[in-house]
Amino acid sequence: MNKFKLGVIVNPFAGVGGSVGLKGSDGDDIRAEAFARGAETRALTRMQRCLSLLKDFKNSIEVFCFAGDMGELPARDANLNYRIVGCAQATPSGAEDTISAVKSLVSESVDIVLFAGGDGTARNVADALQQIGAPNQAVLGVPSGVKMHSGVYAVTPEAAGEILLCLLKKQLVNLQACDVRDIDEVVFREGKVKTRFYASMFAPVLPQFLQQVKNSGATQDELVKLDIANYLIDNLIDDALYIVGPGSTTQVFLEQLGIEGSLLGVDVVLNRELVAADVTATHLANLVAEHRGEIKLIITAIGGQGHIIGRGNQQLSASIIKRLGRDNIQVIATKDKILSLSGRPLLVDSNDPELDKSFSGYQSVLVGYDEFILYPIGIQ
């Protein structure tokens, strides 16, 4: 019997800048700064979470990968059969190693290239396929970066595993060209979102498992954002610590308070005054530990994708979310943003699968002045 040939690539440093407020992980200087701030890697464990779902098909799969933390370690930890086809030439590994790994895997005629990273990694994979003239190679991303606007990523590591299971069970899965988008990290750190179409790659598409390309939010009704902001302000609790997530909708709330927050960072407010701007996960954890009163979290959904936790706000660690409890989390969004989901659920990807499952069900969403809707949160 022919085995399913699975190519595995891990960008081991993907996402290290998220929890420490660096808005990305591209570049040696940024990675060094991230580790100096206490960042921890997460791409390896997220790939292992995906691969662990394949254990019942162990004898039907052969994994091809680079040595060590570029693929071997999660394949080994998932107890899958694997073959090493190369190794990184740089320490730490970089974009050229990712490109080299893609070329090696395609030369082994893998059925699909499974990679863990962010939009920069997706761009590297696309570059490699373009260089070797393999535009039809199937790929699938395990989301592990800070920012993931590209449509080749599953919504969670487990969702990527579910897509692979459908293929292994020989179910019919559409293979479609999906956008690879990239963001200018320099202007992103200045509080501006500038994305562009970079390339397209073919990915297996199951709508409940594959994320949508991010909506820029440009068509959202600014008056509705003001209504939401004014309702929040009219109902602020004295001496409560408010954690405010990134996004244009939360930014309006801060602006109406007269606070200059960080559009793409996590800010902290107490008694209508800014306590800390653009906090890291460690700084936020310290503020939460020191506060003796109520603590609230205000977050919004990413337009088009629907993620409320786990995309661009990794400063909100699983431990902090557990400390708050779901009752102290207020999701805000305009109706246009909710409608842009086309019925797809809101998503949580906290890097703690058990915590993610606890969010399954319906969530109250503030969509106007004293106007709420119940909307589902789907856990993949």
Salt bridges, closest charged atoms under 4 A:
ASP28 OD1 - ARG31 NH2 2.45
GLU33 OE2 - ARG37 NE 2.84
GLU62 OE2 - ARG83 NH2 2.95
ASP77 OD1 - ARG76 NH2 3.34
GLU108 OE1 - ARG83 NH1 3.95
GLU158 OE2 - ARG49 NE 2.81
ASP179 OD2 - ARG181 NH1 3.94
ASP182 OD2 - ARG123 NH1 2.31
GLU185 OE2 - LYS147 NZ 2.92
GLU185 OE1 - ARG189 NH2 2.58
GLU222 OE2 - LYS225 NZ 3.29
ASP278 OD2 - LYS23 NZ 2.71
GLU294 OE1 - LYS296 NZ 3.48
ASP349 OD2 - ARG46 NH2 2.39
ASP349 OD2 - ARG311 NH1 3.00
ASP352 OD2 - LYS322 NZ 2.87
GLU354 OE2 - LYS357 NZ 3.53
GLU371 OE2 - LYS335 NZ 2.52
